Amino acid sequence: MENKGKLTILEPYVDVQSGDTMLALGKTLCDGTSVISVDISLDQMQKLTEEAVTDGGADIEMILTGDGTVVTHSDINEVGKKYGETDESLGDRIVSMISGSDDRYFEFDFEDQHYIVYDVQFQDDWHCISVYDATSVFGSLTGILIATIAVIVATVLIIGSILAVLGRRGIIAERAIASSEAKSAFLSRMSHEIRTPINAMLGMNEMILRESKDRAILDYSERIKQAGQTLLGMVDSILHFSRSETGEREGQEAAAGESADGPDAVRESFRAPGARILVVDDNSMNLVVFQSL
């Protein structure tokens, strides 16, 4: 009655009939005098907390009182502990982060692991907390960034080689013609080979953008997308300039690109709503990207 209109949780008590530890949740109704309440077994709450982790909802789930006492925890051995008195455990660190900020979402590192925490506050000072170990996710993003850098470095080296080859001028007409044909074939091949890994990388990154819900991951993926598109534009511009230098047209590049897909092109047909799709590509990652998108 003292908390009119607010959900009130009484201190845990032992039911004399069942012997279970119970919580009573109550709320004053709109007439100001009637009250509706329900008893919840802590054993059932503990089961739900454990199932939330088993079902893949989070890596750790817990409910804490305002003073840091663990009411339920996905690890039943943590129930009854009081977090926040030291800074030695993950739970202690979480309580210190909650008490020092009004944010309901935060990240931190603990013992070489990166954690993301979501906090829902209720009953004024009780907290329902979901913890995600994001170490492996950020490790994957690091791998993508390293791969992107490697592609950029390799592309710069290839382009440098192309420009070096194009810079050499033959004195004899026959050597000039032969050199021009060789350059054309090389550029046509490189146009296909350079674009393939870049497009595959952008396609895999697009799946991250579509499927991830984490703001930090989406921010990293958006930067990868922008960098990849910029790199692809640079490659197209340089290859176009190089083709102009040799006097060849884009038709030759397309023909060479098609021939490059020849005997090794394959991993794949599948059904989509109302149609059967056949995908042909000599790059397995492109097949994954096409089917996923």
N, C-alpha and C positions, 0 to 999 in steps of 0.2 A: 504493500500500500504506500510505502514511502517513495517508491520509484514509479509514480503514476505514468502509464503509457509506455514504459520502457520494459524490455525483457529483463527479468531478474533471475539470477542463478543463485540458489542457496548453497551453503557449504555442503560438501559431500557428507552423507550419513549412511549407516548400515540398516538395511531393511530387516526387521525382526523376523519376518516370515521366511524370506529366501536366503538371508545372510549375504546378499549382494550389496556392494557399495553403490549408492544411488546419488543422482543429482536431480534436484527439483527445479524445473524452469517454469516461471509464471509471469503473467502480465495482467495488469488491471484493464478491464474492458471500458468501453466508452461511457457507460453510465456512472463511472467513478467509484462504484462500490463492489461490483462483481469482479471475480478473478478467475482466470482459466490457467490451469497448470498441468504439467505432465512430468512423470518420473522417468528418468533415463538411467539405465544400468551402465555404470562405467565399464563393465566387462563388454557390453555391446559397443560402446564408443571405442574401446580399445581394439575390438575386432574390425570395426569400420576403418580405423586409422591404419591398421596393418594391411587391410585389403586395398587401401588407396595406393600403397607402395607396390603391392603385388600386381595390381592391375596396370602399373606403369604410369600412374598419375604424377609421381614425384619420387625422388630417391629417399627422402626423409619426410615424414609427416609428424606433427606434434601439436598438442594443445597445452598452453602454459597459463598459469594464473598471473596476476599482476606482479607478484613478488618473485616470479621465475620458477615456481614449482611445476613439475611436469605432471599433468593430469592424465594424458594419454600420449603414447609415443609408438612409432612403427617398430622400434626396438623395445620390447617389453621390459628389458633390464634397466631402461632409463626412467621408467615410471616411478614417481615419488622423489626423484632427485630435485635439487634446487639449483638452478643455473644462475650465473651472474656473480657468485661469491668469489670466484677466481677467474683467471683468463687462460685456463689450461685446456679446456675442451671446446669442441665445436659449439655445443649448446651455450657455454659461457660467452663465446664470441657473439653468437646470435643475439643473446639478451642484451649485451652491451651495445650492439648496433641498434636494436629497437629502442632502448632507453635514450640513446643519444641523437635520435632523428625522428622526424614526423613522417618520413617517407615510408610507403608501404611496399616498396621494391628497392632492393639494394644488392650490390655484389661485393665480394671480398675474397681474399686469398687466405687459406689456412693450411699449414703443413703441405705446401707445394700443390695444393688443390684449389681450383677456382670454383666458387659457389655462387649461385643466384638464389635469393630468398624472397618469397612473397609472404606478406603478413596481413591477415585480416583481423582487425580488432573488434571485439564485441564485449558486451557486459562491462563497458567502460575501460577495463584494464586487462581483460582476458585476450589471448591471442591464439589464432589458428594459423600455423606456420607450415609452409611447403618449401622444401629445400631441394635444389637441383644441383648435381655435380656437373658443371659445364666444362670440366677440364678437357674431356675428349672432343667436345664440340669445337672449342677454341683451338685445340690441336689440329683438327681437320682444316679449319680456316687458315691456320698458319701454313699448312701444307699447300693449300690453294694459292696463297700469296707467294710462297716460294716457287711454285710451279709457274705462276704468272711472270715472276721476275726472270726465271730461267728462259721462258719463251721470248721475253723481250730481249734478253741478252743474245740469245741464239739468232733472233731476227735481225738485230743490229749487225751481228757478224756476217750473216748471209747477205744482207743488203750491202754491207761494205765490200764483200767479195764481188757482188754483182757490179757495183759501181767501178771497182778496180778493173774488172774484166772489160766493162764498157769503155773505160778510159783509154784502153790500148788501141791504137790505130795502126792498121796494117798499111804498108807502103805499096805492096803489090796488089793489084785488083783482085786476083784469085784468092789470096789470103784474106782480103777484106770481106769478100762474099762468104767464104767458108766460116769466118769468125762471126759474121752476122747471123748465119743460119744456126750456128752453135749457141749463140746468145739467145736467139728466139726460143730454141728448144729448152734451154736451161731455164729461162724466165717462165715459160709455160708450165714446166714441171714445178718450179718453185712456187708459182702462184697457187697451185693446188696444194702442195705440201705445207706451205706456211699457213694458208687459211684453215686447213682441216683441224689442227690442234687448237687454234684460236676459237673457231666456231664451236668445237666440242667443249672447250672450257667455258664459253659463254652459255652454252646450253645447260651444262651441269649447274652453273651458278644460277640460271633462271629457275631451276627446280628448287634450289635453296630459297630463292625469293618467294616462290609460290607456296612452299610447304612450311617454312619456318614461321613461328609466331613471336620469336624472341627479338626484341628491338635492337639489341646490340649486334646480333648475327645479321639481321636485315640491313643494318647500317654498313657492316663490313662487306656484305654481298653487293650492295648498291655501288660501293666504291670499286669493287672488282669489275662490275658490269661497265662502269664508266671508263675505267682504265682499259678494259678489253676492247670496247668499241673504238676508243681513241687509237689504240694500237692497230686495229683492223683498218681504220681509215688511213693511217700512215702507210701501212703496207700497200693498200690499194693505190695510193697516190704515187708512191715510189715505183711500184711495178708498172703503172701507167706511163710514168715518165720514161722508164727504162725501155718499154716497148716502143715508145715514140723515137727513142734514140736509134733503135735497130730498124725502124721503118716497118714493123710488123703490126697487124691488126688484132683485135681481141678474138676474132674468129679462130685464129690459130691456137690461142691459149685455151679456148673452150674445147677445141678438138683434142688437144693434148691432155686436158683434164679428164675428158671422157675416156681416152685410151689408158690413162693411169688407173682408172677404176676397173680395167678389163678383167684379167683372169683371176684376180684375188678378191673381186667384189662378191659379198655374200648377201647372217645370223639371225633372213628372219621374216615371217608373216604372222599376222594376228588379226582377230576380229574386233571391229569397232561397231557401235550401234548402227545397224542398217548397212554395213559394208564390210568387205574383207580387204585389208590393207596389206600390200607387199612392199617392204622396204628393202632397197638394194644399196649397199654401201660397203666400202672396203675398210671402214673404221668401226670397230665394235662399240666405241664410246658414242659415236653418232647414232647407232641403232638404239642404245639405251636412252639417249636424249630424245630421239624422235618418239619412241613409244611412251616415255614418261610425260612429254608435253602434250 
